[in-house]
Amino acid sequence: MIKERENWLIILFASAYLSISVFTGFIILFLIYEIYKIAKRDLKINGELKIPLFMIITPSVLSTTIYGGLKELPGALNQTFFNITYFAKDLFKPSEKLFYKLNLTIVIFCSIEAVVTVFNYYRGLEKPIWGGVFEIGIVFSLGSLSAFVMFLIEREKFKKVVYLLLFLVFTFLVFYTGKRNPILGIFFSYLVLFFILLKMSELGKKVIYGLSGLFLVIVVVGTYIAVEKFPKYKLLFDAVFIGRQLTEAEINEFSSARWEIGKKGLEVIKKDIENKNFLPLLIGHGYNAGQRLDPPSPVGRSYESVFFISETINIGLIGLLGLLYLMFRYFRFVLRIRLKNIHQAVGLPFLVFPTYYLVGGIFSGIWDAILPLYFLMFGIAENYYKSVN
């Protein structure tokens, strides 16, 4: 039965890379099974993220039901409730063999995605098999981490070289998108990864410094390409290194209109305070609030700016505090991890990848269609590192 459940994970990852519709269908079936196991008390609700997840999910579902109605509820379930997949972590027995199989699955499918993505670039499109440019960042950030860790633990020289090359290719593709969130996400994910590796004596600090230096070279080259590709980044360089004061129009250009969106969001919060709308201040206005409130969001569903503004409107102060608490619990747990040997690094991609969303999503909202799978994988990695630490 345990082996069959492990195959579920491979199927979920495969479907996530090939079709979002198929993946959504599989994750719904998985959630039904999980809820059934919880109802039978065969599965306990526990873990590092237990309280913060409920602080996020509860106001999201409640506020959407009250203010958005049943027609908006599926969106709220997809954005927040589906993340209860995290609590299914105890259905799986975490092991180095399991993580190895999953990393290999990710590397294989990312290699296929890389061929498709490069082909699409030549056709003038920025997209992997499905989705758009942001999916490129998500797909290849995890692929980069998996290839890097496989390079670390692999002993056969030829395979080691292959994993190193794939790490370079996948990482380069993230930076080539030129998008702020993927670049921030992968950069901080590797910072966390290197921090954990530096505490392990077996690998040696010189090796880690050398590998981190190689990653830094990719960061510099990738950032240069991003700046050349998107002139708006030059505005940031002018402000930081030259000290030029940017106009409001330039700030809006650099922030991809988030400056203007944020101002609209602040107006919504100000109105709630002035009108003493305490309930929406506490639990938010729910999913798709950007189309229902005055002033409406320039981008529709949400006030996608700094997450302090967008999440206060969507899930209220309770949800925002839950998100901050989730960040605290997550980073406190991850940064305390110590590896006893290099083979234990095999689970690190799944341990550190939520960093991609928690940092990269600061300016766009911490959500993605595949996030339930990544929360589940973090939970499995959490159980593994608790057992070996």
N, C-alpha and C positions, 0 to 999 in steps of 0.2 A: 504493500500500500504506500509506503514511504517513497519507493522508487517511482510509482505512478504519479505521486504528487510532485516529485522533482521534474517529471516530464511536463507537468502543467506549466512550470516556470519557463521551460524552453519554448513551449507553444505560445505562451504569452509574449515572450520577447520576439519570437519569429513573427507573430501577427502584428506586433507593435511596429516593426520595421516595414512590413509589407502592405498593411491596410488598416487605417484607423477604424473603419466600420467593423471589420472582423475583430479587431482588438477590443472595441467597446462591447461587442456581443459577448466575447469570452470573459471580460472583466465583470460584466453583469451576472453571468452564470456563476462565476467564482464568488461574487458577493452573496448571491443567494445561498450557495453552499456554506459559506462562512457564517452567515446569520443563522442558518439551520444548526450548525455545530455550536454556536453560542447559545441558542435557545435550548439545546439539549444539555447544555453545561459541559460539553466535551471540549470547549475552548474558553479560556479565561481572557478577560479584557485587562491587559496589563502592559507594562513597558514604560520606557523613559518619556515617551511622547503622549501618554494616555490623557492626562489632564489638559494640556494645551490643545490637543486635537478636538476634544469635546468643547473647549471654550471657543473654538473656531466654528465647528460644525453646528452647534446648537443655535447660536444667533443667526447664522446664515439660513438655515432651514426655516426657523421661526419667522424671521423678518420677511423672507420671500413669500411665505404662506400668507402673512398678514397684508403686506403691501403690494405684492406682485400677483398673488393668486395662484391657482393650480397650474395655469398655463406657463408660469415662470419657474415652477418647482423643479422640473427636470434639469434646468440649467444649474440651479443651486445644488442639487444632488450630485451632478457631474463635477462641479467645481470644488465641493468640500466633502460631502457625505461619502463619496466613493473612496476617500482616503482612509476609511476604516479598514481597508485591506491590510493596513499596518498590523491590526490585531490578529491577523491570520498567520503571523510569523511562527507561532508555536505548532502549526500543522507540519512544519518542515524540520528536518534534522540538519542543522548547519554543519558543514564539513568542508575541508579543503578540496575534496573531490567534487562536491557540488559546485563550489565557487569556480573551480577550474573549468568545469563543463559549461557554466554560464558565461564566463569570460570568453571561452573559445567560441560559443554561439554568437556573442556580441561582435567579436572580431570578424568572424566569417560574414555575418550579415552587413557589417559596416564596410567590409571590402566590396561587397556587391553594391551597397549604397554609394560608395566612392566612385565606382565606374559609372553608375547612373548619373550622379551629381556632376561629374566632369563632362559627361556627354551632354547633359542639359545646359551646362555653362556654354558649350560651343554652339548650342541652339539659341542662346540668348536668354535662357531661363535660369533662375536661381532656386532650385528645388531638388530634393532627393526623390525617392519613389513616390511619396505623398507629402502634402504640406508645402510649406514655402521656405523662405530663407531662415526663419527662426528654428524650424525643424532641423535644418542643416547643423546649426549650432548645438542643438540638444543631442542629435544622433551621434555626431562625431566627437563631442566632449566625452561622453561615456565610452565611446569606442577608443578614444585616445587613452583614457585611464586604464581600460582593460588591456590594451596592447602594451602599455608601459609596464603594468604589473606582470603580464605574461613574459615580457622581456626580462624582468628581474628574477623570476623564479625558474625560467627555462635554462637547462644545462646544455642542451645540444646547440652547438655554435650556429649552424645554419638557421634553425628556428629562431634563435636569439636575434640574428641579423634581420630576419623577416619581421619579427615583432617590433624591432627598433624602427625599421623603415615605415611600417604601418603607423606606429606612434607619431612619426614625423608627418606623414601624409594626413592623418586624421586631425592632428593639431593644427596644421597649416590651413585645412579647409574651414576650421572654426574661425580663424582670424581672417580668412579671405572673405567671409561674409561681410566683414566691416561693421557688424552690428554690436552695439554697446553691451547689451545684456549677455550674449554668449561669450564675449571677450572677458567681461568681469567674472562671469560664472566659472569658466575654465581656469582662469588665472587664480582665483581664490581656492578652487578645488585642489589645484596642485600645491598651493601654499600649505593647506591643511595636510595633504598627503606627505609632502617633504618634512613637515614638522613632526609627523608620526615616525617617519623613517629615520630621522636624525636621532631619535631616542633609542635606536637599535644599534648595538655595538657590532653585530656580525657583519653587516654590509660595509661599515667603515665610513667615516665622515667625508673622506676625500672622494669616494665614489658618489656619495649623495650630492656633494658640492659640484662635482663634475656634471652629473645628470641635471641638477637644478640649473647649472650654467647653460647647458644645452637647451633646456626649456626656455630660459631667459632669452637666448639668441632667437628662438622661434617667436617669442613675444615681441621682441624689438622689430624683427623683420615683418611679422604679421601686422603690428601696429603701424609701421611705415606704409605698408600696402593699404591698410584701412584708411589712413589719412589721405593717401593719394587717390583712393577710390571715392572717398566722401569728403569733399572740401570743407564741409561743415566742421570737421574735427580740427581744422586749422584755426578756427575761432577759439577753441579751447587752448591751443598752444599759444595763441596771441595773448590770451588773458593770463595764462599761468607764467609764461616765460618772458613775455614782453611787457606785461602789466597793462595792456590796453583795456580800457573799460568798454565792455560790450553794451550795445543798445538792447532794448527789450526785444526788438525784432530779431536780433542776432542770437540772443539767448533762446528765443522760441525756435529759431532755425536749428541751433545745435541740439536742443532737447527734443527734437522731433515733435514739436507742438505741445510738449508736456507742460511747459510754462503756462500756456494759455489754458490748457485743460485743468491744471492745478488751481488756477485762479477761479475757474468756474466751480470747482469742487469746494473751495474755501467759502464761496458765496452760499452754497448749499448748507454747509456746516454752520455758517453764521446765521442763516435763517432759522435753522433748527434751534439754535441757542436763543435767539431773540424771541421766537414763538413758543419757547419752552416745550419743545417736542422731545421730551426726555426719553420716551421709549425708542424712537429711531436713533437717538444719540447713543443709547446703550446697546441696541441689537442691530442697528443699521437699517437701511432701506431695502436690502435684499438684492438678489440677482436682477440684472438689467435695469438698475436704478437710473442709469444715465439717460435712458429714454423716457423716464416717467417724471423726473424732477425738473424744477425750474431754478436756475437755467439748465438746460439739457447739456449733456456732455458732447463736445465737438466730435467725439469718435463713437458715440452711440452707447453701448451697454454699460460702460463703467467710466469713472473719472480717472483714467490711467495716467497717473503722474507719479509723485512720490507715494510710496505705499502707506504712509501715515494718513494721507488725505483719502486715497482711494479705498483703503480698508475701513477707515472710520465710517465712510458713507455706505459701504457694502455690508459690513458685519458689525459696525458699531464699536464702542470703546471696549466692550467685553471681548469681541473678536480680535481687535487690535492688540489688546493685552495678551490674549491667547497666542497670537502670532509671535509677539516679542518673547513670551515665555517659552514657546517652542524653540525659538532661536537659542535662547539661553540654555535650555535643557539639552538641545542637540549638540551645540558646540562644547558645553561642559563635559558631556560624555565622550565625544570624539577626541577632543584634545588630551584626554587623560589616558587614551589607549597606549599600551606598550606592547611591542612585538617581541616574542622570545626568539624567533628565528625567521628567516626570510620567507619561508613557505607560508607563514601566517599572513603575509602581505596579500595573498590571493583574494581575500575578501574586501580589501581596501576600496576598490572602485565603488562598491555598493554602500560602503560606510561613508565615504566622503562626497558622493555625488549629490545628496540633498543640498550641499553648499552651493551648487550651481544655481538652484532656485532661490535659496535664502539670500544670496548676495546679488546674483544677476537679476532677480525679480524685483529689486528695490524700486526700479523705475517703471515697471510694467505689470506688477501684480504677480504674486507667487502662485501660479497655476499653470498646468499643462495637461493635455488629455492623457498623457502616459504617466502622470505623477502618481496615481494609485499603485502602479507596479513598482515605482522607485521607493515609495514609502514601505511597501511590503519587503523589498529587498534590503532596505535599511534595517527593518525589524529583524530579518534573518541574520544579517551581519551583526546586529546588536547582540543577539543571543549567542552567536559564535564567539565574539570577543569578550563577552562576559564570562564564558566558560573557560577561556584560555588565559584570562588575566587574573 
